[in-house]
Amino acid sequence: MNQEKYAEAFEALPYNSGYFMCVRLKKARPETIRKKLLEKYDTGVISVEPDLLRVAFSATPNRLIPELLENIYQACIKA
């Protein structure tokens, strides 16, 4: 989450849950990104207007979390 390149597209909001986290999108609309993630990256998230994605990382194996973050990043910069 702390990779510098991600900062241009999104930021993680503080969380203490073991199930969900939210990221605030910097430029893209959450519903647009949600649809793109599902269609092109086989990644499901929940959009929350005006600028949040809710991510259920508890359903993501640890080894796939880097791919999940990269998918969100790619969807945002190609929006």
mmCIF file of the N, C-alpha and C atoms, coordinates in Angstrom:
data_MODEL
# 
_entry.id   MODEL 
# 
loop_
_atom_site.group_PDB 
_atom_site.id 
_atom_site.type_symbol 
_atom_site.label_atom_id 
_atom_site.label_alt_id 
_atom_site.label_comp_id 
_atom_site.label_asym_id 
_atom_site.label_entity_id 
_atom_site.label_seq_id 
_atom_site.pdbx_PDB_ins_code 
_atom_site.Cartn_x 
_atom_site.Cartn_y 
_atom_site.Cartn_z 
_atom_site.occupancy 
_atom_site.B_iso_or_equiv 
_atom_site.pdbx_formal_charge 
_atom_site.auth_seq_id 
_atom_site.auth_comp_id 
_atom_site.auth_asym_id 
_atom_site.auth_atom_id 
_atom_site.pdbx_PDB_model_num 
ATOM 1   N N  . MET A 1 1  ? 0.806   -1.195  0.000   1.00 0.00 ? 1  MET A N  1 
ATOM 2   C CA . MET A 1 1  ? 0.000   0.000   0.000   1.00 0.00 ? 1  MET A CA 1 
ATOM 3   C C  . MET A 1 1  ? 0.848   1.256   0.000   1.00 0.00 ? 1  MET A C  1 
ATOM 4   N N  . ASN A 1 2  ? 2.042   1.152   0.477   1.00 0.00 ? 2  ASN A N  1 
ATOM 5   C CA . ASN A 1 2  ? 2.880   2.335   0.624   1.00 0.00 ? 2  ASN A CA 1 
ATOM 6   C C  . ASN A 1 2  ? 3.763   2.621   -0.583  1.00 0.00 ? 2  ASN A C  1 
ATOM 7   N N  . GLN A 1 3  ? 3.572   1.889   -1.664  1.00 0.00 ? 3  GLN A N  1 
ATOM 8   C CA . GLN A 1 3  ? 4.364   2.175   -2.854  1.00 0.00 ? 3  GLN A CA 1 
ATOM 9   C C  . GLN A 1 3  ? 4.034   3.576   -3.353  1.00 0.00 ? 3  GLN A C  1 
ATOM 10  N N  . GLU A 1 4  ? 5.055   4.303   -3.674  1.00 0.00 ? 4  GLU A N  1 
ATOM 11  C CA . GLU A 1 4  ? 4.891   5.694   -4.081  1.00 0.00 ? 4  GLU A CA 1 
ATOM 12  C C  . GLU A 1 4  ? 3.968   5.848   -5.287  1.00 0.00 ? 4  GLU A C  1 
ATOM 13  N N  . LYS A 1 5  ? 4.029   4.922   -6.228  1.00 0.00 ? 5  LYS A N  1 
ATOM 14  C CA . LYS A 1 5  ? 3.204   5.058   -7.435  1.00 0.00 ? 5  LYS A CA 1 
ATOM 15  C C  . LYS A 1 5  ? 1.712   5.016   -7.111  1.00 0.00 ? 5  LYS A C  1 
ATOM 16  N N  . TYR A 1 6  ? 1.323   4.274   -6.079  1.00 0.00 ? 6  TYR A N  1 
ATOM 17  C CA . TYR A 1 6  ? -0.089  4.186   -5.730  1.00 0.00 ? 6  TYR A CA 1 
ATOM 18  C C  . TYR A 1 6  ? -0.651  5.523   -5.273  1.00 0.00 ? 6  TYR A C  1 
ATOM 19  N N  . ALA A 1 7  ? 0.194   6.366   -4.706  1.00 0.00 ? 7  ALA A N  1 
ATOM 20  C CA . ALA A 1 7  ? -0.254  7.650   -4.159  1.00 0.00 ? 7  ALA A CA 1 
ATOM 21  C C  . ALA A 1 7  ? -0.892  8.544   -5.213  1.00 0.00 ? 7  ALA A C  1 
ATOM 22  N N  . GLU A 1 8  ? -0.530  8.378   -6.470  1.00 0.00 ? 8  GLU A N  1 
ATOM 23  C CA . GLU A 1 8  ? -1.148  9.202   -7.510  1.00 0.00 ? 8  GLU A CA 1 
ATOM 24  C C  . GLU A 1 8  ? -2.590  8.787   -7.787  1.00 0.00 ? 8  GLU A C  1 
ATOM 25  N N  . ALA A 1 9  ? -2.940  7.538   -7.477  1.00 0.00 ? 9  ALA A N  1 
ATOM 26  C CA . ALA A 1 9  ? -4.262  7.021   -7.815  1.00 0.00 ? 9  ALA A CA 1 
ATOM 27  C C  . ALA A 1 9  ? -5.185  6.868   -6.611  1.00 0.00 ? 9  ALA A C  1 
ATOM 28  N N  . PHE A 1 10 ? -4.636  6.459   -5.460  1.00 0.00 ? 10 PHE A N  1 
ATOM 29  C CA . PHE A 1 10 ? -5.487  6.214   -4.295  1.00 0.00 ? 10 PHE A CA 1 
ATOM 30  C C  . PHE A 1 10 ? -4.674  6.260   -3.006  1.00 0.00 ? 10 PHE A C  1 
ATOM 31  N N  . GLU A 1 11 ? -5.417  6.349   -1.898  1.00 0.00 ? 11 GLU A N  1 
ATOM 32  C CA . GLU A 1 11 ? -4.794  6.274   -0.575  1.00 0.00 ? 11 GLU A CA 1 
ATOM 33  C C  . GLU A 1 11 ? -5.642  5.383   0.309   1.00 0.00 ? 11 GLU A C  1 
ATOM 34  N N  . ALA A 1 12 ? -4.986  4.608   1.154   1.00 0.00 ? 12 ALA A N  1 
ATOM 35  C CA . ALA A 1 12 ? -5.705  3.761   2.096   1.00 0.00 ? 12 ALA A CA 1 
ATOM 36  C C  . ALA A 1 12 ? -6.181  4.601   3.268   1.00 0.00 ? 12 ALA A C  1 
ATOM 37  N N  . LEU A 1 13 ? -7.417  4.395   3.665   1.00 0.00 ? 13 LEU A N  1 
ATOM 38  C CA . LEU A 1 13 ? -7.934  5.059   4.851   1.00 0.00 ? 13 LEU A CA 1 
ATOM 39  C C  . LEU A 1 13 ? -7.604  4.193   6.069   1.00 0.00 ? 13 LEU A C  1 
ATOM 40  N N  . PRO A 1 14 ? -7.460  4.801   7.229   1.00 0.00 ? 14 PRO A N  1 
ATOM 41  C CA . PRO A 1 14 ? -7.178  4.010   8.426   1.00 0.00 ? 14 PRO A CA 1 
ATOM 42  C C  . PRO A 1 14 ? -8.276  2.969   8.657   1.00 0.00 ? 14 PRO A C  1 
ATOM 43  N N  . TYR A 1 15 ? -7.871  1.791   9.084   1.00 0.00 ? 15 TYR A N  1 
ATOM 44  C CA . TYR A 1 15 ? -8.836  0.729   9.365   1.00 0.00 ? 15 TYR A CA 1 
ATOM 45  C C  . TYR A 1 15 ? -8.269  -0.176  10.445  1.00 0.00 ? 15 TYR A C  1 
ATOM 46  N N  . ASN A 1 16 ? -9.145  -0.831  11.167  1.00 0.00 ? 16 ASN A N  1 
ATOM 47  C CA . ASN A 1 16 ? -8.705  -1.762  12.195  1.00 0.00 ? 16 ASN A CA 1 
ATOM 48  C C  . ASN A 1 16 ? -9.436  -3.090  12.087  1.00 0.00 ? 16 ASN A C  1 
ATOM 49  N N  . SER A 1 17 ? -10.166 -3.245  11.048  1.00 0.00 ? 17 SER A N  1 
ATOM 50  C CA . SER A 1 17 ? -10.935 -4.462  10.836  1.00 0.00 ? 17 SER A CA 1 
ATOM 51  C C  . SER A 1 17 ? -10.063 -5.518  10.166  1.00 0.00 ? 17 SER A C  1 
ATOM 52  N N  . GLY A 1 18 ? -10.400 -6.742  10.411  1.00 0.00 ? 18 GLY A N  1 
ATOM 53  C CA . GLY A 1 18 ? -9.719  -7.828  9.738   1.00 0.00 ? 18 GLY A CA 1 
ATOM 54  C C  . GLY A 1 18 ? -10.435 -8.249  8.470   1.00 0.00 ? 18 GLY A C  1 
ATOM 55  N N  . TYR A 1 19 ? -11.443 -7.481  8.051   1.00 0.00 ? 19 TYR A N  1 
ATOM 56  C CA . TYR A 1 19 ? -12.271 -7.890  6.926   1.00 0.00 ? 19 TYR A CA 1 
ATOM 57  C C  . TYR A 1 19 ? -12.248 -6.913  5.755   1.00 0.00 ? 19 TYR A C  1 
ATOM 58  N N  . PHE A 1 20 ? -12.401 -5.636  6.042   1.00 0.00 ? 20 PHE A N  1 
ATOM 59  C CA . PHE A 1 20 ? -12.547 -4.643  4.987   1.00 0.00 ? 20 PHE A CA 1 
ATOM 60  C C  . PHE A 1 20 ? -11.579 -3.488  5.180   1.00 0.00 ? 20 PHE A C  1 
ATOM 61  N N  . MET A 1 21 ? -11.286 -2.845  4.079   1.00 0.00 ? 21 MET A N  1 
ATOM 62  C CA . MET A 1 21 ? -10.567 -1.580  4.109   1.00 0.00 ? 21 MET A CA 1 
ATOM 63  C C  . MET A 1 21 ? -11.142 -0.709  3.011   1.00 0.00 ? 21 MET A C  1 
ATOM 64  N N  . CYS A 1 22 ? -10.974 0.582   3.143   1.00 0.00 ? 22 CYS A N  1 
ATOM 65  C CA . CYS A 1 22 ? -11.413 1.505   2.106   1.00 0.00 ? 22 CYS A CA 1 
ATOM 66  C C  . CYS A 1 22 ? -10.216 2.253   1.551   1.00 0.00 ? 22 CYS A C  1 
ATOM 67  N N  . VAL A 1 23 ? -10.271 2.483   0.256   1.00 0.00 ? 23 VAL A N  1 
ATOM 68  C CA . VAL A 1 23 ? -9.269  3.340   -0.377  1.00 0.00 ? 23 VAL A CA 1 
ATOM 69  C C  . VAL A 1 23 ? -10.007 4.520   -0.998  1.00 0.00 ? 23 VAL A C  1 
ATOM 70  N N  . ARG A 1 24 ? -9.419  5.685   -0.833  1.00 0.00 ? 24 ARG A N  1 
ATOM 71  C CA . ARG A 1 24 ? -9.980  6.902   -1.415  1.00 0.00 ? 24 ARG A CA 1 
ATOM 72  C C  . ARG A 1 24 ? -9.313  7.127   -2.763  1.00 0.00 ? 24 ARG A C  1 
ATOM 73  N N  . LEU A 1 25 ? -10.136 7.194   -3.795  1.00 0.00 ? 25 LEU A N  1 
ATOM 74  C CA . LEU A 1 25 ? -9.622  7.429   -5.139  1.00 0.00 ? 25 LEU A CA 1 
ATOM 75  C C  . LEU A 1 25 ? -9.321  8.903   -5.311  1.00 0.00 ? 25 LEU A C  1 
ATOM 76  N N  . LYS A 1 26 ? -8.218  9.195   -5.963  1.00 0.00 ? 26 LYS A N  1 
ATOM 77  C CA . LYS A 1 26 ? -7.801  10.588  -6.111  1.00 0.00 ? 26 LYS A CA 1 
ATOM 78  C C  . LYS A 1 26 ? -8.469  11.272  -7.306  1.00 0.00 ? 26 LYS A C  1 
ATOM 79  N N  . LYS A 1 27 ? -8.691  10.539  -8.398  1.00 0.00 ? 27 LYS A N  1 
ATOM 80  C CA . LYS A 1 27 ? -9.217  11.170  -9.612  1.00 0.00 ? 27 LYS A CA 1 
ATOM 81  C C  . LYS A 1 27 ? -10.401 10.434  -10.212 1.00 0.00 ? 27 LYS A C  1 
ATOM 82  N N  . ALA A 1 28 ? -10.419 9.143   -10.128 1.00 0.00 ? 28 ALA A N  1 
ATOM 83  C CA . ALA A 1 28 ? -11.430 8.334   -10.811 1.00 0.00 ? 28 ALA A CA 1 
ATOM 84  C C  . ALA A 1 28 ? -12.692 8.181   -9.968  1.00 0.00 ? 28 ALA A C  1 
ATOM 85  N N  . ARG A 1 29 ? -13.799 7.915   -10.628 1.00 0.00 ? 29 ARG A N  1 
ATOM 86  C CA . ARG A 1 29 ? -15.074 7.663   -9.967  1.00 0.00 ? 29 ARG A CA 1 
ATOM 87  C C  . ARG A 1 29 ? -15.120 6.207   -9.512  1.00 0.00 ? 29 ARG A C  1 
ATOM 88  N N  . PRO A 1 30 ? -15.592 5.944   -8.304  1.00 0.00 ? 30 PRO A N  1 
ATOM 89  C CA . PRO A 1 30 ? -15.567 4.577   -7.790  1.00 0.00 ? 30 PRO A CA 1 
ATOM 90  C C  . PRO A 1 30 ? -16.402 3.586   -8.598  1.00 0.00 ? 30 PRO A C  1 
ATOM 91  N N  . GLU A 1 31 ? -17.564 3.986   -9.080  1.00 0.00 ? 31 GLU A N  1 
ATOM 92  C CA . GLU A 1 31 ? -18.385 3.047   -9.847  1.00 0.00 ? 31 GLU A CA 1 
ATOM 93  C C  . GLU A 1 31 ? -17.725 2.696   -11.174 1.00 0.00 ? 31 GLU A C  1 
ATOM 94  N N  . THR A 1 32 ? -17.068 3.645   -11.784 1.00 0.00 ? 32 THR A N  1 
ATOM 95  C CA . THR A 1 32 ? -16.330 3.392   -13.026 1.00 0.00 ? 32 THR A CA 1 
ATOM 96  C C  . THR A 1 32 ? -15.216 2.384   -12.774 1.00 0.00 ? 32 THR A C  1 
ATOM 97  N N  . ILE A 1 33 ? -14.486 2.578   -11.696 1.00 0.00 ? 33 ILE A N  1 
ATOM 98  C CA . ILE A 1 33 ? -13.386 1.678   -11.364 1.00 0.00 ? 33 ILE A CA 1 
ATOM 99  C C  . ILE A 1 33 ? -13.906 0.303   -10.968 1.00 0.00 ? 33 ILE A C  1 
ATOM 100 N N  . ARG A 1 34 ? -14.989 0.255   -10.211 1.00 0.00 ? 34 ARG A N  1 
ATOM 101 C CA . ARG A 1 34 ? -15.577 -1.031  -9.821  1.00 0.00 ? 34 ARG A CA 1 
ATOM 102 C C  . ARG A 1 34 ? -15.921 -1.867  -11.054 1.00 0.00 ? 34 ARG A C  1 
ATOM 103 N N  . LYS A 1 35 ? -16.575 -1.242  -12.023 1.00 0.00 ? 35 LYS A N  1 
ATOM 104 C CA . LYS A 1 35 ? -16.956 -1.959  -13.242 1.00 0.00 ? 35 LYS A CA 1 
ATOM 105 C C  . LYS A 1 35 ? -15.733 -2.412  -14.025 1.00 0.00 ? 35 LYS A C  1 
ATOM 106 N N  . LYS A 1 36 ? -14.747 -1.537  -14.138 1.00 0.00 ? 36 LYS A N  1 
ATOM 107 C CA . LYS A 1 36 ? -13.534 -1.888  -14.876 1.00 0.00 ? 36 LYS A CA 1 
ATOM 108 C C  . LYS A 1 36 ? -12.792 -3.035  -14.189 1.00 0.00 ? 36 LYS A C  1 
ATOM 109 N N  . LEU A 1 37 ? -12.705 -2.994  -12.868 1.00 0.00 ? 37 LEU A N  1 
ATOM 110 C CA . LEU A 1 37 ? -12.034 -4.061  -12.132 1.00 0.00 ? 37 LEU A CA 1 
ATOM 111 C C  . LEU A 1 37 ? -12.718 -5.401  -12.358 1.00 0.00 ? 37 LEU A C  1 
ATOM 112 N N  . LEU A 1 38 ? -14.013 -5.398  -12.358 1.00 0.00 ? 38 LEU A N  1 
ATOM 113 C CA . LEU A 1 38 ? -14.758 -6.638  -12.553 1.00 0.00 ? 38 LEU A CA 1 
ATOM 114 C C  . LEU A 1 38 ? -14.612 -7.162  -13.975 1.00 0.00 ? 38 LEU A C  1 
ATOM 115 N N  . GLU A 1 39 ? -14.748 -6.278  -14.954 1.00 0.00 ? 39 GLU A N  1 
ATOM 116 C CA . GLU A 1 39 ? -14.726 -6.687  -16.355 1.00 0.00 ? 39 GLU A CA 1 
ATOM 117 C C  . GLU A 1 39 ? -13.333 -7.039  -16.869 1.00 0.00 ? 39 GLU A C  1 
ATOM 118 N N  . LYS A 1 40 ? -12.324 -6.263  -16.510 1.00 0.00 ? 40 LYS A N  1 
ATOM 119 C CA . LYS A 1 40 ? -11.001 -6.437  -17.104 1.00 0.00 ? 40 LYS A CA 1 
ATOM 120 C C  . LYS A 1 40 ? -9.985  -7.103  -16.195 1.00 0.00 ? 40 LYS A C  1 
ATOM 121 N N  . TYR A 1 41 ? -10.220 -7.079  -14.881 1.00 0.00 ? 41 TYR A N  1 
ATOM 122 C CA . TYR A 1 41 ? -9.216  -7.582  -13.950 1.00 0.00 ? 41 TYR A CA 1 
ATOM 123 C C  . TYR A 1 41 ? -9.739  -8.708  -13.058 1.00 0.00 ? 41 TYR A C  1 
ATOM 124 N N  . ASP A 1 42 ? -10.986 -9.127  -13.265 1.00 0.00 ? 42 ASP A N  1 
ATOM 125 C CA . ASP A 1 42 ? -11.582 -10.196 -12.477 1.00 0.00 ? 42 ASP A CA 1 
ATOM 126 C C  . ASP A 1 42 ? -11.433 -9.918  -10.980 1.00 0.00 ? 42 ASP A C  1 
ATOM 127 N N  . THR A 1 43 ? -11.677 -8.656  -10.601 1.00 0.00 ? 43 THR A N  1 
ATOM 128 C CA . THR A 1 43 ? -11.512 -8.208  -9.222  1.00 0.00 ? 43 THR A CA 1 
ATOM 129 C C  . THR A 1 43 ? -12.790 -7.528  -8.774  1.00 0.00 ? 43 THR A C  1 
ATOM 130 N N  . GLY A 1 44 ? -13.365 -7.995  -7.676  1.00 0.00 ? 44 GLY A N  1 
ATOM 131 C CA . GLY A 1 44 ? -14.603 -7.423  -7.182  1.00 0.00 ? 44 GLY A CA 1 
ATOM 132 C C  . GLY A 1 44 ? -14.384 -6.554  -5.957  1.00 0.00 ? 44 GLY A C  1 
ATOM 133 N N  . VAL A 1 45 ? -14.931 -5.353  -5.991  1.00 0.00 ? 45 VAL A N  1 
ATOM 134 C CA . VAL A 1 45 ? -14.913 -4.414  -4.868  1.00 0.00 ? 45 VAL A CA 1 
ATOM 135 C C  . VAL A 1 45 ? -16.284 -3.746  -4.805  1.00 0.00 ? 45 VAL A C  1 
ATOM 136 N N  . ILE A 1 46 ? -16.509 -2.961  -3.773  1.00 0.00 ? 46 ILE A N  1 
ATOM 137 C CA . ILE A 1 46 ? -17.757 -2.217  -3.622  1.00 0.00 ? 46 ILE A CA 1 
ATOM 138 C C  . ILE A 1 46 ? -17.445 -0.735  -3.802  1.00 0.00 ? 46 ILE A C  1 
ATOM 139 N N  . SER A 1 47 ? -18.226 -0.056  -4.613  1.00 0.00 ? 47 SER A N  1 
ATOM 140 C CA . SER A 1 47 ? -18.027 1.386   -4.783  1.00 0.00 ? 47 SER A CA 1 
ATOM 141 C C  . SER A 1 47 ? -18.905 2.133   -3.791  1.00 0.00 ? 47 SER A C  1 
ATOM 142 N N  . VAL A 1 48 ? -18.346 3.197   -3.231  1.00 0.00 ? 48 VAL A N  1 
ATOM 143 C CA . VAL A 1 48 ? -19.059 4.047   -2.286  1.00 0.00 ? 48 VAL A CA 1 
ATOM 144 C C  . VAL A 1 48 ? -18.814 5.483   -2.722  1.00 0.00 ? 48 VAL A C  1 
ATOM 145 N N  . GLU A 1 49 ? -19.870 6.124   -3.206  1.00 0.00 ? 49 GLU A N  1 
ATOM 146 C CA . GLU A 1 49 ? -19.734 7.507   -3.663  1.00 0.00 ? 49 GLU A CA 1 
ATOM 147 C C  . GLU A 1 49 ? -19.430 8.423   -2.492  1.00 0.00 ? 49 GLU A C  1 
ATOM 148 N N  . PRO A 1 50 ? -18.682 9.468   -2.634  1.00 0.00 ? 50 PRO A N  1 
ATOM 149 C CA . PRO A 1 50 ? -18.247 9.999   -3.911  1.00 0.00 ? 50 PRO A CA 1 
ATOM 150 C C  . PRO A 1 50 ? -16.876 9.513   -4.377  1.00 0.00 ? 50 PRO A C  1 
ATOM 151 N N  . ASP A 1 51 ? -16.063 8.872   -3.481  1.00 0.00 ? 51 ASP A N  1 
ATOM 152 C CA . ASP A 1 51 ? -14.685 8.602   -3.903  1.00 0.00 ? 51 ASP A CA 1 
ATOM 153 C C  . ASP A 1 51 ? -14.043 7.378   -3.252  1.00 0.00 ? 51 ASP A C  1 
ATOM 154 N N  . LEU A 1 52 ? -14.835 6.426   -2.756  1.00 0.00 ? 52 LEU A N  1 
ATOM 155 C CA . LEU A 1 52 ? -14.265 5.284   -2.039  1.00 0.00 ? 52 LEU A CA 1 
ATOM 156 C C  . LEU A 1 52 ? -14.507 3.955   -2.738  1.00 0.00 ? 52 LEU A C  1 
ATOM 157 N N  . LEU A 1 53 ? -13.539 3.065   -2.581  1.00 0.00 ? 53 LEU A N  1 
ATOM 158 C CA . LEU A 1 53 ? -13.707 1.650   -2.892  1.00 0.00 ? 53 LEU A CA 1 
ATOM 159 C C  . LEU A 1 53 ? -13.582 0.891   -1.578  1.00 0.00 ? 53 LEU A C  1 
ATOM 160 N N  . ARG A 1 54 ? -14.490 -0.018  -1.349  1.00 0.00 ? 54 ARG A N  1 
ATOM 161 C CA . ARG A 1 54 ? -14.430 -0.881  -0.165  1.00 0.00 ? 54 ARG A CA 1 
ATOM 162 C C  . ARG A 1 54 ? -13.912 -2.236  -0.628  1.00 0.00 ? 54 ARG A C  1 
ATOM 163 N N  . VAL A 1 55 ? -12.845 -2.672  0.008   1.00 0.00 ? 55 VAL A N  1 
ATOM 164 C CA . VAL A 1 55 ? -12.141 -3.883  -0.406  1.00 0.00 ? 55 VAL A CA 1 
ATOM 165 C C  . VAL A 1 55 ? -12.241 -4.920  0.713   1.00 0.00 ? 55 VAL A C  1 
ATOM 166 N N  . ALA A 1 56 ? -12.709 -6.109  0.377   1.00 0.00 ? 56 ALA A N  1 
ATOM 167 C CA . ALA A 1 56 ? -12.783 -7.211  1.345   1.00 0.00 ? 56 ALA A CA 1 
ATOM 168 C C  . ALA A 1 56 ? -11.496 -8.020  1.253   1.00 0.00 ? 56 ALA A C  1 
ATOM 169 N N  . PHE A 1 57 ? -10.467 -7.524  1.915   1.00 0.00 ? 57 PHE A N  1 
ATOM 170 C CA . PHE A 1 57 ? -9.197  -8.224  1.809   1.00 0.00 ? 57 PHE A CA 1 
ATOM 171 C C  . PHE A 1 57 ? -9.198  -9.525  2.598   1.00 0.00 ? 57 PHE A C  1 
ATOM 172 N N  . SER A 1 58 ? -10.176 -9.721  3.470   1.00 0.00 ? 58 SER A N  1 
ATOM 173 C CA . SER A 1 58 ? -10.258 -10.979 4.216   1.00 0.00 ? 58 SER A CA 1 
ATOM 174 C C  . SER A 1 58 ? -10.560 -12.157 3.288   1.00 0.00 ? 58 SER A C  1 
ATOM 175 N N  . ALA A 1 59 ? -11.140 -11.873 2.126   1.00 0.00 ? 59 ALA A N  1 
ATOM 176 C CA . ALA A 1 59 ? -11.464 -12.911 1.158   1.00 0.00 ? 59 ALA A CA 1 
ATOM 177 C C  . ALA A 1 59 ? -10.343 -13.099 0.139   1.00 0.00 ? 59 ALA A C  1 
ATOM 178 N N  . THR A 1 60 ? -9.225  -12.403 0.344   1.00 0.00 ? 60 THR A N  1 
ATOM 179 C CA . THR A 1 60 ? -8.108  -12.446 -0.595  1.00 0.00 ? 60 THR A CA 1 
ATOM 180 C C  . THR A 1 60 ? -6.925  -13.149 0.053   1.00 0.00 ? 60 THR A C  1 
ATOM 181 N N  . PRO A 1 61 ? -6.434  -14.223 -0.549  1.00 0.00 ? 61 PRO A N  1 
ATOM 182 C CA . PRO A 1 61 ? -5.236  -14.860 0.009   1.00 0.00 ? 61 PRO A CA 1 
ATOM 183 C C  . PRO A 1 61 ? -4.067  -13.860 0.074   1.00 0.00 ? 61 PRO A C  1 
ATOM 184 N N  . ASN A 1 62 ? -3.273  -13.952 1.106   1.00 0.00 ? 62 ASN A N  1 
ATOM 185 C CA . ASN A 1 62 ? -2.154  -13.021 1.294   1.00 0.00 ? 62 ASN A CA 1 
ATOM 186 C C  . ASN A 1 62 ? -1.296  -12.885 0.051   1.00 0.00 ? 62 ASN A C  1 
ATOM 187 N N  . ARG A 1 63 ? -1.052  -13.981 -0.635  1.00 0.00 ? 63 ARG A N  1 
ATOM 188 C CA . ARG A 1 63 ? -0.174  -13.948 -1.809  1.00 0.00 ? 63 ARG A CA 1 
ATOM 189 C C  . ARG A 1 63 ? -0.768  -13.132 -2.959  1.00 0.00 ? 63 ARG A C  1 
ATOM 190 N N  . LEU A 1 64 ? -2.092  -12.889 -2.937  1.00 0.00 ? 64 LEU A N  1 
ATOM 191 C CA . LEU A 1 64 ? -2.746  -12.145 -4.013  1.00 0.00 ? 64 LEU A CA 1 
ATOM 192 C C  . LEU A 1 64 ? -2.999  -10.670 -3.681  1.00 0.00 ? 64 LEU A C  1 
ATOM 193 N N  . ILE A 1 65 ? -2.678  -10.243 -2.474  1.00 0.00 ? 65 ILE A N  1 
ATOM 194 C CA . ILE A 1 65 ? -2.911  -8.849  -2.110  1.00 0.00 ? 65 ILE A CA 1 
ATOM 195 C C  . ILE A 1 65 ? -2.100  -7.892  -2.982  1.00 0.00 ? 65 ILE A C  1 
ATOM 196 N N  . PRO A 1 66 ? -0.824  -8.169  -3.280  1.00 0.00 ? 66 PRO A N  1 
ATOM 197 C CA . PRO A 1 66 ? -0.117  -7.270  -4.201  1.00 0.00 ? 66 PRO A CA 1 
ATOM 198 C C  . PRO A 1 66 ? -0.807  -7.165  -5.565  1.00 0.00 ? 66 PRO A C  1 
ATOM 199 N N  . GLU A 1 67 ? -1.325  -8.266  -6.079  1.00 0.00 ? 67 GLU A N  1 
ATOM 200 C CA . GLU A 1 67 ? -2.041  -8.237  -7.355  1.00 0.00 ? 67 GLU A CA 1 
ATOM 201 C C  . GLU A 1 67 ? -3.327  -7.425  -7.237  1.00 0.00 ? 67 GLU A C  1 
ATOM 202 N N  . LEU A 1 68 ? -4.029  -7.560  -6.132  1.00 0.00 ? 68 LEU A N  1 
ATOM 203 C CA . LEU A 1 68 ? -5.244  -6.781  -5.897  1.00 0.00 ? 68 LEU A CA 1 
ATOM 204 C C  . LEU A 1 68 ? -4.947  -5.283  -5.943  1.00 0.00 ? 68 LEU A C  1 
ATOM 205 N N  . LEU A 1 69 ? -3.912  -4.858  -5.248  1.00 0.00 ? 69 LEU A N  1 
ATOM 206 C CA . LEU A 1 69 ? -3.548  -3.441  -5.237  1.00 0.00 ? 69 LEU A CA 1 
ATOM 207 C C  . LEU A 1 69 ? -3.106  -2.971  -6.614  1.00 0.00 ? 69 LEU A C  1 
ATOM 208 N N  . GLU A 1 70 ? -2.357  -3.802  -7.302  1.00 0.00 ? 70 GLU A N  1 
ATOM 209 C CA . GLU A 1 70 ? -1.913  -3.439  -8.653  1.00 0.00 ? 70 GLU A CA 1 
ATOM 210 C C  . GLU A 1 70 ? -3.102  -3.328  -9.603  1.00 0.00 ? 70 GLU A C  1 
ATOM 211 N N  . ASN A 1 71 ? -4.082  -4.217  -9.466  1.00 0.00 ? 71 ASN A N  1 
ATOM 212 C CA . ASN A 1 71 ? -5.285  -4.140  -10.297 1.00 0.00 ? 71 ASN A CA 1 
ATOM 213 C C  . ASN A 1 71 ? -6.021  -2.822  -10.072 1.00 0.00 ? 71 ASN A C  1 
ATOM 214 N N  . ILE A 1 72 ? -6.168  -2.427  -8.816  1.00 0.00 ? 72 ILE A N  1 
ATOM 215 C CA . ILE A 1 72 ? -6.832  -1.158  -8.520  1.00 0.00 ? 72 ILE A CA 1 
ATOM 216 C C  . ILE A 1 72 ? -6.049  -0.006  -9.144  1.00 0.00 ? 72 ILE A C  1 
ATOM 217 N N  . TYR A 1 73 ? -4.751  -0.039  -8.979  1.00 0.00 ? 73 TYR A N  1 
ATOM 218 C CA . TYR A 1 73 ? -3.901  1.018   -9.538  1.00 0.00 ? 73 TYR A CA 1 
ATOM 219 C C  . TYR A 1 73 ? -4.046  1.090   -11.062 1.00 0.00 ? 73 TYR A C  1 
ATOM 220 N N  . GLN A 1 74 ? -3.934  -0.044  -11.724 1.00 0.00 ? 74 GLN A N  1 
ATOM 221 C CA . GLN A 1 74 ? -4.022  -0.072  -13.191 1.00 0.00 ? 74 GLN A CA 1 
ATOM 222 C C  . GLN A 1 74 ? -5.378  0.425   -13.669 1.00 0.00 ? 74 GLN A C  1 
ATOM 223 N N  . ALA A 1 75 ? -6.439  -0.004  -12.995 1.00 0.00 ? 75 ALA A N  1 
ATOM 224 C CA . ALA A 1 75 ? -7.779  0.443   -13.372 1.00 0.00 ? 75 ALA A CA 1 
ATOM 225 C C  . ALA A 1 75 ? -7.918  1.958   -13.215 1.00 0.00 ? 75 ALA A C  1 
ATOM 226 N N  . CYS A 1 76 ? -7.306  2.504   -12.178 1.00 0.00 ? 76 CYS A N  1 
ATOM 227 C CA . CYS A 1 76 ? -7.399  3.948   -11.934 1.00 0.00 ? 76 CYS A CA 1 
ATOM 228 C C  . CYS A 1 76 ? -6.606  4.762   -12.962 1.00 0.00 ? 76 CYS A C  1 
ATOM 229 N N  . ILE A 1 77 ? -5.422  4.322   -13.292 1.00 0.00 ? 77 ILE A N  1 
ATOM 230 C CA . ILE A 1 77 ? -4.614  5.139   -14.211 1.00 0.00 ? 77 ILE A CA 1 
ATOM 231 C C  . ILE A 1 77 ? -5.080  4.988   -15.648 1.00 0.00 ? 77 ILE A C  1 
ATOM 232 N N  . LYS A 1 78 ? -5.831  3.937   -15.933 1.00 0.00 ? 78 LYS A N  1 
ATOM 233 C CA . LYS A 1 78 ? -6.349  3.735   -17.283 1.00 0.00 ? 78 LYS A CA 1 
ATOM 234 C C  . LYS A 1 78 ? -7.813  4.134   -17.400 1.00 0.00 ? 78 LYS A C  1 
ATOM 235 N N  . ALA A 1 79 ? -8.312  4.819   -16.376 1.00 0.00 ? 79 ALA A N  1 
ATOM 236 C CA . ALA A 1 79 ? -9.743  5.205   -16.364 1.00 0.00 ? 79 ALA A CA 1 
ATOM 237 C C  . ALA A 1 79 ? -10.003 6.351   -17.324 1.00 0.00 ? 79 ALA A C  1 
# 
